Amino acid sequence: MPLTSNHWGIGCVQVENGRIASVDPHPADPEPSPINGNIASSLNGQARVLRPAVRKGWLENGPGPSTRGEEPFVEVSWDTVIDLLADELKRVRETHGNNAIFAGSYGWSSAGRFHHAQSQLKRFLNTEGGFVRSEGNYSYNAALGLMPFILGPFRKHVAQATRWSVIAEHSELVVLFGGLAMRNAQVSDGGISQHRLGDNLAKCARKGVRFVNFSPLRSDVLDTVDAEWIAPLPGTDVAVMMGIAHTLLEENLHDQNFLDRYSVGFDQLAAYLRGETDGIAKTPEWAAERSGIPAAKLRLLAREMAAKRTMISCAASLQRADYGEQPLWMTVSLGAMLGQVGLPGGGFTIGYGVNGNIGNIERIFRPGALSQGQRQIPDFIPVSMISEMLLHPGQDYTYLGQKQTLPNAKMVWWAGGNPFHHHQDLNRLRRAFATPDTIVVNEINWTATARHADIVLPVAAPQERTDFGAGKSDNALIPMPACAAPPGEARTEFDIYCDLSRRLGNVDGFSEGLDEHGWLIRLWEETRTAAKEHGIALPDWNTFISGDVITLPDPSPNQVFLSDYRAEPEKFALPTPSGRIELYSQTIDDMNLPDCPGHASWFEPRDRAAANDQTYPLALVSGQPGTRLHSQLDNGATSLASKIKEREPVLIHPRDAAKRDISDGDVVELYNARGRCLAGARVTEDIREGCVFLWTGAWYDPDFSSPDQRDRHGNPNVLTHDHRTSSLTQSTAAHSTNIEIRLPQGSVPPVQAHVPPRFTFADTSATLPKTASKD
């Protein structure tokens, strides 16, 4: 049975009559993800993009700003669409330059090493003069920006995280700020061969490790560990941490010797905690007023953390909120105060639960991967500033202490992602998407992003092309033979770019004279060479692609984060200005940023500070669902089975539901000043009173006949604001949103997200775009 690799695990593909009938778990996976159940039904569903399609208005009137998302499409031949794209690329380059082309390719896309959407698109554009790129990510961008100033590069931190097997043996207490959601741990960048976290947490439970779960959602921790659930008001984790830190300080429970030797800036932080700098002591009572957690509970926990070998975990979700840098900095500060950093089972980790491999496994070497080529254009935007770029070209902003200017994007090309899933304030994003001359989207299905494009290219799914998988932090190599032919006229992106490069006269610049098979052989030989350097012999390509998973050794099964630094702080100095943990950063303080000073600080979330919580009293929390990866394959069987009357479920506490006459299973309307959406109510005591939880990833389905273009399906990003965490990292702050919820008035419309858009015919006199927009 042929195999496939996905970000959520290995699958065994069943093919019937030339079509993928099912994708079953690999027998070696101890806890396989159910998401494989979406693949066959989604790829064979009615939402599949089958032929190249062009928005009717763009085809008839030419490139230019336009209200996108409502018009019908015209299906065209591949020859026609290649001509259109070649001419438009030439026009934009000659008229505006390559810095007017934005490659918005961002997302998880394929787990393959060759057929990787971002790499394919960016390689192509780099051979044609370059493009404006995005920098960072939505998942943990505040950590990527902040941590180099205070600790070192975050991507290395997650690879170096203390292993859960070490925690099971040495930790007595694990304090989880933001939980440790198993629904997140079922996925991993580039693929995951075995889901290990569940077994490792079970080992912790058997060893008697105590867990404390600070989260508005009880189920954010596996039941196995029997965690104590403490539910603070969302956005107040920094206050909670400061209340604990104040107790450590006032009761002399902090480790001054560790702070003196391994950190700088504790005096400034201590003065802030005591209220000497702003007149507000960050006592447990102060923290209780903001978080709703009793002061006595915080004091008891502080004493327990100081008395036991304690691991502090900060989930990435906490930094996707207003002033999201602060919980990261305060986690580091609290860990330093306890003085257990670098000890087995002690210290802190930022990012447990971001994916299934952190703290569980790492790769021994980097396998071969398609090169994106030489970067031609230096211009970039922070990844979450898409709307700003499109709405305010030429506007200045601050990023990592430097002045930057937003580029003027005339052409946007998106591949491997869905901004109408992961971006915030979708009504604003729709206005932004109306501004470019041309938007091109490569897609498998008719997602909202495809519907807001001018040119849509149908592409093959991972199971419909040959590749190999190797996760960025996994220890397996997975053969991925093509299991079925792509339906309709869908093609691999490599073939599309070869055709387009040929039309532009530069096919060898992109392909280097190799076809798909030639590239796969090259990348596999690079992988074999890397393996040989580590004493590992891999088979030839033909043997590998027809075989089973190859499991590689774990390079560091007993690693402890920062153990080398603790043992020899001079020899293993940190890559910070001081070489030590910076609890106070002179570099950041010198930037004079009003929203990110030189040490961990408390800021009231924006909606609360503006008293918006009086009009919209419920705090909205949104997170990765258990039934799909973000928005991928939302039209698949497993995803659809979780919905309530076609809508995404929203969790609401029984008392909040009763106040609004809402019953379990009702269709409800969530709303605030930014937008509205429908969802299906799930009444449960697993959510904190005063909060609602709406899963992310329901395909955006605006009803253009409804006020505010109400989303019919349950996408939380019609409600979230599009402000940044701070001017330091310019990261997304989606988790700082307040809403109200009610029963909808009138009839409830059917969901249209999973059906194709309207198709029509263009004016027969229009075969190519006629005009271009003027500046």
JOMO-V545845 format. One record per pair of residues at least 12 apart in sequence whose C-alpha atoms are under 8 Angstrom apart, sorted by the first residue. I is the first residue (numbers start at 1). GAP is how many residues later the second one is. If there is no record, write none. Layout:
i=<I,I>
gap=<GAP,GAP>
This chain:
i=<1,1,2,2,2,2,2,3,3,3,3,3,4,4,4,4,4,4,4,5,5,5,5,5,5,5,5,6,6,6,6,6,6,7,7,7,7,7,7,7,7,7,7,8,8,8,8,8,8,8,8,8,9,9,9,9,9,9,9,9,9,9,9,10,10,10,10,10,10,11,11,11,11,11,12,12,12,13,15,15,18,18,19,19,19,20,20,20,20,21,21,22,22,22,23,23,23,23,24,24,28,29,29,29,30,30,30,31,31,31,31,32,32,32,33,34,34,35,35,35,35,35,35,37,37,37,38,38,38,38,38,38,38,38,39,39,40,41,41,41,42,42,42,42,42,43,43,43,45,45,46,46,46,47,47,47,47,47,47,48,48,48,48,49,49,49,49,49,49,49,49,50,50,50,50,50,51,51,51,51,51,51,51,51,52,52,52,52,52,52,52,52,52,52,53,53,53,53,53,53,53,54,54,54,54,54,54,54,55,55,55,55,55,55,55,56,56,56,56,56,56,56,57,58,58,59,59,59,59,59,60,60,60,60,60,60,60,61,61,61,62,62,62,62,62,63,63,63,63,63,63,64,64,64,64,64,64,65,65,65,65,65,65,66,66,66,66,67,67,67,68,68,68,68,68,68,68,69,69,69,69,70,70,70,71,72,72,72,72,73,73,73,73,73,74,74,74,74,75,75,75,81,82,82,82,83,84,84,85,86,86,86,92,92,96,98,98,98,98,98,99,99,99,99,99,99,99,99,100,100,100,100,100,100,100,101,101,101,101,101,101,101,101,102,102,102,102,102,102,102,102,103,103,103,103,103,103,103,103,103,104,104,104,104,104,104,105,105,105,105,105,105,105,105,106,106,106,106,106,106,107,107,107,108,108,108,108,109,109,110,110,110,110,111,111,111,111,111,111,111,112,112,112,112,112,112,112,113,113,113,113,113,113,113,114,114,114,114,114,114,114,115,115,115,115,115,116,116,117,117,117,118,118,119,119,119,120,120,120,120,120,121,121,121,122,122,123,123,123,123,124,124,124,124,126,126,126,126,126,127,127,127,127,129,129,130,130,130,131,131,131,132,132,132,132,132,132,133,133,133,134,134,134,134,135,135,135,135,136,136,137,137,138,138,138,138,138,138,139,139,139,139,140,140,140,140,141,141,141,142,142,142,142,142,142,142,142,143,143,143,145,145,145,146,146,146,148,148,149,149,149,149,149,149,150,150,150,150,150,150,150,150,151,151,151,151,151,151,152,152,152,157,158,158,158,158,158,158,159,159,159,159,160,160,160,160,160,161,161,161,161,161,161,162,162,162,162,162,162,162,162,163,163,163,163,163,163,163,163,164,164,164,164,164,164,165,165,165,165,165,165,166,166,166,166,166,167,167,167,167,167,168,168,168,168,168,168,168,168,169,169,169,170,170,170,170,171,171,171,171,171,171,171,171,172,172,172,172,172,172,172,173,173,173,173,173,173,173,173,173,174,174,174,174,174,174,174,174,175,175,175,175,175,175,175,175,176,176,176,176,176,176,176,176,177,177,177,177,177,177,177,177,177,178,178,178,178,178,178,178,178,178,179,179,179,179,179,179,179,180,180,180,180,180,180,181,181,181,181,181,182,182,182,182,182,182,183,183,183,184,184,184,184,184,184,184,185,185,185,185,185,185,186,186,187,187,187,188,188,188,188,188,188,189,189,189,189,190,190,190,190,190,191,191,191,191,191,192,192,192,192,193,193,193,195,195,196,196,196,197,197,197,198,200,201,201,202,202,204,205,205,205,209,210,210,211,211,211,211,212,212,212,212,213,213,213,213,213,214,214,214,214,214,215,215,215,215,215,216,216,216,216,216,216,216,216,217,217,217,217,218,218,218,219,230,231,231,232,232,232,233,233,233,233,234,234,234,234,234,235,235,235,235,235,235,235,236,236,237,237,237,238,238,238,238,238,239,239,239,239,239,239,240,240,240,240,240,240,241,241,241,242,242,242,242,242,242,243,243,243,243,243,243,243,243,243,244,244,244,244,244,244,245,245,245,245,246,246,246,246,246,247,247,247,247,247,248,248,248,248,249,253,253,253,254,254,254,254,255,255,255,255,256,256,258,258,258,259,259,259,262,262,262,262,263,263,263,263,263,264,264,264,264,264,264,265,265,265,265,266,266,268,268,269,269,269,269,284,284,284,305,306,309,309,309,310,310,310,310,311,311,311,311,311,312,312,312,312,312,312,313,313,313,313,313,313,314,314,314,314,314,314,314,314,315,315,315,315,315,316,316,316,316,317,318,319,319,320,320,320,320,320,320,321,321,321,321,321,321,322,322,322,322,322,322,322,322,322,322,323,323,323,323,323,323,323,323,324,324,324,324,325,325,325,326,326,326,326,327,328,329,329,329,330,330,331,331,332,332,333,333,335,335,341,341,341,341,342,342,342,342,342,342,342,343,343,343,344,344,345,349,357,357,358,361,361,361,361,361,361,362,362,362,362,362,362,363,363,363,363,363,363,363,363,363,364,364,364,364,364,365,365,365,366,366,366,367,367,367,367,367,367,368,368,368,368,368,369,370,379,380,381,382,382,382,383,384,384,384,384,384,385,387,387,387,387,388,388,389,389,389,389,390,390,390,390,390,390,391,391,391,392,393,393,393,393,393,394,394,394,397,398,398,399,399,399,399,400,400,400,401,401,401,409,410,410,410,411,411,411,411,411,412,412,412,412,413,413,413,414,414,414,414,415,415,415,416,416,418,418,418,418,419,420,420,420,420,421,421,421,421,421,421,421,421,421,422,422,422,423,424,424,424,424,424,424,424,424,425,425,425,425,425,425,425,425,426,426,426,427,427,427,427,427,433,437,437,438,438,438,439,439,439,439,440,440,440,440,440,441,441,441,441,441,442,442,442,442,443,443,443,443,444,444,444,444,446,446,446,446,447,447,447,447,448,448,448,448,451,457,458,458,458,459,459,459,459,459,460,460,460,460,460,461,462,463,463,463,463,463,464,464,464,464,464,465,465,465,465,465,465,465,466,466,466,467,467,467,467,467,468,468,468,475,475,475,475,476,476,476,476,477,477,477,477,478,478,478,479,479,479,479,479,479,480,481,481,494,497,498,498,521,524,583,583,584,584,584,585,585,586,593,593,595,595,596,596,596,605,606,607,607,607,612,613,613,615,616,616,616,616,617,617,617,617,618,618,618,618,618,618,618,619,619,619,619,619,619,619,620,620,620,620,620,620,620,620,620,621,621,621,621,621,621,621,622,622,622,622,622,622,623,623,623,623,624,624,624,625,625,625,627,627,628,629,630,630,631,631,631,631,632,634,634,634,635,643,644,644,644,644,644,645,645,645,646,646,646,646,647,647,647,647,647,647,647,647,648,648,648,648,648,648,648,648,649,649,649,649,649,649,649,650,650,650,650,650,650,650,650,651,651,651,651,651,651,651,651,652,652,652,652,652,652,652,652,652,652,653,653,653,653,653,653,653,653,653,653,654,654,654,655,656,656,657,660,660,660,661,662,662,662,663,663,663,664,664,664,665,665,665,666,666,666,667,667,667,667,667,668,668,668,668,668,668,669,669,669,669,670,670,670,670,671,671,671,671,672,672,672,672,673,674,674,674,674,675,675,675,675,675,676,676,676,676,676,676,677,677,677,677,677,677,677,677,677,678,678,678,678,678,679,679,679,680,694,694,694,695,695,696,696,697,698,698,698,699,699,699,699,700,700,700,700,700,701,701,701,701,712,712,712,712,713,713,717,719,719,720,720,720,720,721,721,721,721,722>
gap=<12,13,12,478,479,481,544,475,476,477,478,545,458,459,465,474,475,476,477,106,107,186,463,464,473,474,475,104,105,184,185,186,463,101,103,104,180,181,182,183,184,185,464,25,27,28,178,179,180,183,184,621,16,23,24,27,177,178,182,183,184,185,186,15,16,181,182,183,468,12,13,14,15,25,12,13,14,470,468,469,466,467,25,465,466,20,24,463,464,19,20,15,17,18,13,14,16,17,12,13,166,164,165,166,164,165,166,163,164,165,167,154,162,163,153,593,604,591,592,593,594,603,604,599,600,601,590,595,596,597,598,599,600,601,594,597,596,594,595,596,591,592,593,594,595,401,402,418,590,591,708,709,710,398,399,588,707,708,709,396,397,398,708,394,395,396,397,408,409,410,441,408,437,438,439,440,24,25,26,406,407,437,438,439,23,24,25,26,29,403,404,405,406,437,20,21,22,23,402,403,404,19,20,21,22,400,401,402,16,17,18,19,398,399,400,15,16,17,18,704,705,706,14,396,711,703,707,708,709,710,702,703,706,707,708,709,710,708,709,710,706,707,708,709,710,374,375,706,708,709,710,371,372,373,374,708,709,369,370,371,372,373,708,368,369,370,371,364,366,367,362,365,366,383,384,385,386,379,382,383,384,381,382,634,687,685,686,687,688,684,685,686,687,688,685,686,687,688,684,685,686,374,417,418,421,420,684,685,415,414,417,418,318,319,314,31,32,33,34,279,31,32,33,278,280,308,309,310,31,32,307,308,309,310,311,29,30,31,308,309,310,311,312,29,30,31,307,308,309,310,311,18,19,28,29,30,31,309,310,311,29,30,308,309,310,311,12,13,16,308,309,310,311,312,12,308,309,310,311,312,309,310,311,81,82,308,309,307,308,80,306,351,352,78,79,80,351,358,359,360,78,350,355,356,357,358,368,255,256,257,354,355,356,357,255,256,353,354,405,406,409,347,352,377,378,379,254,300,298,299,376,297,298,251,252,253,250,252,373,374,377,294,372,376,250,251,248,249,250,387,248,373,377,386,246,247,248,249,250,246,379,382,383,247,248,245,246,247,245,246,248,245,246,247,248,249,275,246,247,248,246,247,248,249,245,246,247,248,246,247,246,247,182,245,246,284,593,594,177,178,181,215,176,177,179,180,588,590,591,177,178,182,183,583,587,588,589,176,182,185,255,583,584,179,582,583,427,428,427,428,433,436,438,439,179,426,430,431,432,433,434,435,423,424,425,429,430,431,422,423,424,404,191,192,193,194,200,201,199,200,203,314,199,399,400,401,402,188,197,198,398,399,400,182,183,187,197,396,397,398,399,195,196,197,198,394,395,396,397,33,36,37,40,195,196,35,38,39,195,392,393,178,179,392,393,394,37,144,177,178,179,32,33,35,36,37,39,41,177,35,38,176,139,174,175,176,38,137,138,139,140,173,174,175,36,37,38,136,137,138,173,36,37,38,39,132,135,136,137,138,35,36,37,38,136,137,138,139,36,37,38,39,135,136,137,138,35,36,37,38,136,137,138,139,36,37,38,60,135,136,137,138,141,35,36,37,42,136,137,138,139,140,34,35,36,41,42,135,136,40,41,42,135,172,173,38,39,40,41,172,15,16,38,39,40,171,441,442,443,169,170,171,172,440,441,442,12,168,169,170,171,172,169,170,168,169,442,167,168,169,283,284,285,166,282,283,284,279,280,281,282,283,278,279,280,281,283,164,165,279,282,281,282,283,161,162,160,161,164,159,160,163,24,160,23,24,22,23,21,19,20,21,16,15,17,14,15,16,17,15,16,17,18,14,15,16,17,18,15,16,17,18,23,14,15,16,17,19,14,15,16,17,18,471,472,475,14,469,470,471,13,468,469,467,63,62,457,59,60,61,57,58,59,386,57,385,387,501,502,83,86,87,369,370,500,501,54,55,54,81,90,88,89,92,363,364,43,47,48,51,52,363,44,47,48,51,53,58,89,90,93,31,40,41,42,45,88,39,40,41,42,43,44,52,55,56,39,40,54,55,57,58,28,57,89,92,27,28,36,37,38,36,37,52,55,56,54,55,58,89,21,50,53,85,52,83,84,85,81,82,83,84,81,83,78,79,81,77,78,80,304,307,318,319,73,317,318,319,320,314,316,317,318,319,320,317,318,319,320,317,318,316,331,314,315,330,331,12,14,15,33,32,31,36,37,30,35,36,37,34,35,36,37,38,19,23,34,35,36,37,18,35,36,37,38,39,13,14,17,34,35,36,37,38,35,36,37,38,39,34,35,36,38,418,417,406,414,405,411,412,413,414,415,404,411,412,413,414,415,283,284,401,402,403,404,411,412,413,414,272,273,280,282,401,402,403,410,401,402,407,409,271,400,401,270,274,275,276,273,22,254,270,271,270,271,17,19,16,251,250,267,12,13,220,221,222,225,218,219,220,221,222,223,224,217,220,223,216,219,215,212,116,117,115,112,113,114,193,195,196,111,112,113,192,193,194,108,109,110,111,112,113,189,191,192,111,188,189,190,191,165,166,169,106,161,164,103,156,157,159,160,163,155,156,157,158,159,154,153,28,27,25,347,348,349,348,39,340,346,347,348,345,41,42,45,46,18,44,17,18,19,20,18,19,42,43,45,46,40,41,44,14,12,13,14,15,16,12,13,14,330,329,330,328,329,330,331,327,328,329,187,190,327,27,26,27,28,25,26,27,28,29,24,26,27,28,26,27,28,25,26,27,28,26,27,28,26,27,29,30,31,213,30,28,29,279,280,209,210,275,276,277,278,279,294,296,208,275,295,294,293,294,295,296,297,298,308,310,249,250,292,293,294,295,296,297,291,292,293,247,248,281,282,291,19,335,336,15,16,17,13,14,15,16,13,14,15,16,17,12,13,14,15,16,14,15,16,17,13,14,15,16,14,15,16,17,308,309,310,311,252,253,306,307,251,252,253,305,306,33,31,32,33,27,31,32,33,34,26,30,31,32,33,25,20,17,18,19,20,21,18,19,20,21,22,15,16,17,18,19,20,27,14,15,16,12,13,14,15,53,12,13,77,76,77,78,79,73,74,75,76,72,73,74,75,70,71,72,65,66,67,68,69,70,65,64,65,22,13,12,13,20,17,16,17,14,15,16,13,14,12,134,135,131,132,130,131,132,131,130,129,130,131,126,125,126,125,56,122,123,124,73,121,122,123,72,73,74,120,121,122,123,71,72,73,117,118,119,120,71,72,73,74,115,116,117,118,119,70,71,72,73,114,115,116,71,72,73,74,94,113,70,71,72,73,71,72,73,70,71,72,12,15,69,68,66,67,65,66,67,68,65,63,64,65,119,37,21,23,35,36,37,20,22,35,34,67,104,105,20,31,32,33,65,66,67,104,31,32,46,47,50,65,66,67,30,31,32,33,45,46,65,29,30,31,32,42,43,44,45,30,31,32,33,36,41,42,43,29,30,31,32,33,35,37,39,40,41,30,31,32,33,34,35,36,37,38,39,29,30,31,34,33,34,26,81,82,83,82,19,80,81,18,19,20,17,18,19,15,16,17,14,15,77,12,13,14,76,77,12,13,73,74,75,76,72,73,74,75,69,70,71,72,48,68,69,70,47,66,67,68,46,44,45,46,47,33,34,35,43,44,32,33,34,35,42,43,33,34,35,36,37,38,39,41,42,32,33,34,35,36,33,34,35,34,20,21,22,20,21,19,20,18,15,16,17,14,16,54,55,12,13,14,15,53,12,50,51,52,37,38,39,40,38,40,17,18,20,14,15,16,17,12,13,15,16,12>
